[in-house]
Amino acid sequence: MAAPGFAEPTAADRLDTVQAAYRDSGELTYLAEVELASKDGRWETINATTYAVRWNPDAPSLRLDHPSFDLAWDGQELIAVSPELHDQALVVETPADATWAELTEAFPPLATMLPMPDLAIALAADPAAVIASSTAPTVEAPSDTELLIVGDHSVKLTVSAETGRVTAATTEVSGPSGAAFRATHTFRDAASGEAAQAVADRLADIEIAADDAVATNFEDWLNGPPPAQAARPANALEGAPAPDFTLATLDGDSVKLSDLAASVVVLDFWATWCPPCVAALPELQAYAEWAEAQGLPVEVFAVNLRENEQAVRNFLNQHNLSLTTLMDDGRVAELYGVTGIPQTVIIHDNTIAKVHVGFSPDYQDKLKSDTQAALAGPAN
């Protein structure tokens, strides 16, 4: 109840108060535990992960250890490494005291990975818009300790009466045919106590190896070391036997390459956080639909690299993509010399016919031309 003469705080006012609790907190160190679930009739847990955060609004600085990348920002320079994908580091100069928009421009995975509502609240100018993926979200307050933000996503925040910060967040995303996806975050203070040492180890300084290449923008980092530093150019694989493999699909089936020798097989290695990959996938789907309409013996697979199944399902549903998706822990990518993504490999007669790295506006035309050339066989 508001005091006489004072208006009752609105739900938006309460979200502002939560944001102020992060920005006035001094240094925070905490662990985020994330449980992923899907619903097609009933909720089923499909994956769980954690990330660790140290955030200092006074400096300001951010240190983030996520399963997919390691990131450090000191208010002027952002450093990121992802050893599973690259033998190089990303080092980007940022404006002093960069905004959330400037940080996500420097490092897009902050915005395109699974929702991280804690960081959006701490750093974004409009946290409701960010965490609900909407330009016009609504904010409600079901109780004194809860906030409900509704946009493209529905996000429920549980707020500590003691600290004013979020202790839990549940994000729900509706999919086609009544399916839904849910990410439940639980935030645990790790400045002291049982979790402190483990989290401190995770948040140690990022070390860049002496032989690592250094990229100064995200796309260069994404596309891997320059050719002079790469083990061999991707097109050096052309004409070589295609390494056999068996991978699980996102739907629980399996695909063995050698079973498809009579077809042209197209493998596109990608990830949800990769902007060129995101641009290429609709073109890949249009190509697959073209091949089917032409009655061509073509099998197209989007090969996701090292991401959890729910994140991939969410992404495909949000982008209306129906490509057959294979889940690779990196071993098949290594067989095919993937150092930068997207990398698209065209295979025919158990031989690598063509390799493309990156995305260009004529991507679909290249795939059509490559397919027709492969089916025509070697020139006489």
HELIX and SHEET records of a PDB file:
HELIX    1   1 ALA A   11  ARG A   23  1                                  13    
HELIX    2   2 TRP A  100  ALA A  106  1                                   7    
HELIX    3   3 PRO A  109  THR A  112  1                                   4    
HELIX    4   4 PRO A  117  LEU A  123  1                                   7    
HELIX    5   5 PRO A  127  ILE A  131  1                                   5    
HELIX    6   6 PRO A  176  GLY A  178  5                                   3    
HELIX    7   7 ALA A  196  ARG A  202  1                                   7    
HELIX    8   8 PHE A  218  LEU A  222  1                                   5    
HELIX    9   9 ALA A  234  LEU A  237  5                                   4    
HELIX   10  10 LEU A  257  LEU A  260  5                                   4    
HELIX   11  11 PRO A  275  ALA A  293  1                                  19    
HELIX   12  12 GLU A  309  GLN A  318  1                                  10    
HELIX   13  13 ARG A  331  LEU A  335  1                                   5    
HELIX   14  14 TYR A  363  ALA A  376  1                                  14    
SHEET    1   A12 THR A 138  SER A 143  0                                        
SHEET    2   A12 GLU A 146  VAL A 150 -1                                        
SHEET    3   A12 SER A 154  VAL A 159 -1                                        
SHEET    4   A12 VAL A 166  SER A 174 -1                                        
SHEET    5   A12 ALA A 180  ASP A 189 -1                                        
SHEET    6   A12 LEU A  28  LYS A  39 -1                                        
SHEET    7   A12 TRP A  43  ASN A  56 -1                                        
SHEET    8   A12 SER A  61  HIS A  66 -1                                        
SHEET    9   A12 PHE A  69  TRP A  73 -1                                        
SHEET   10   A12 GLU A  77  VAL A  81 -1                                        
SHEET   11   A12 GLN A  88  GLU A  93 -1                                        
SHEET   12   A12 ALA A 213  ALA A 215  1                                        
SHEET    1   B 2 THR A 246  ALA A 248  0                                        
SHEET    2   B 2 SER A 254  LYS A 256 -1                                        
SHEET    1   C 5 THR A 324  ASP A 328  0                                        
SHEET    2   C 5 VAL A 298  LEU A 305  1                                        
SHEET    3   C 5 VAL A 264  TRP A 270  1                                        
SHEET    4   C 5 GLN A 343  HIS A 348 -1                                        
SHEET    5   C 5 THR A 351  VAL A 357 -1                                        
END                                                                             
